[in-house]
Amino acid sequence: MFDNIIKFLKFVFKRVTKLSIPYFSLGENNLRFKITSEFIYKYPLSSMETKTRYDSYVISAYTLKMDDLYLEYIETYVDTTWSGDTFGLFISLLKDEISAKRFDLVEEYIYPHYVFRTYFVDNSYYLNLVFIYENSKNIFIIDKKESLFTPLLRSFMKTYDFDFKNKFNNNLDFNFSLVKKNAINNYFRVTSS
């Protein structure tokens, strides 16, 4: 009987540990994405610039800037609410920052905690976006090519092929942040009681 109790407790501990793994984490020069409780996709990082962002509504926030990727991580306090659709606010700021006149959605894939989108910008180039959300965490990723977008999406959909080759704008230089612009644009605020 004692052995059965020990086995049960080990089973419960293993389940709770697997479920508590975040959907996104940064560590040891890797971005880690939880796909299932048994599989985590790792994306290696190199030559990145990190900036910590501060706001009274966030616990932790930073941006990562690499050659092909730009990422913003925002973890808000529990009593903080967004003033609109979180991903929509990010896309709106992105369009303003790159002065896009046209921002046409050409594909979208939605999985639990993940949204993948490809946009055709100003009838000129493609831009891949990944949005990851947890309870009070939001992660926005811009992939200028498809270095992360395609392999990460293939973790969900094995047969995915990126059909929009050779139309990228590698000269884009991102240096914006929802957290940095919150004081001006009021992206989030304390929830009213």
Disulfide bonds with the S-S distance in Angstrom:
none
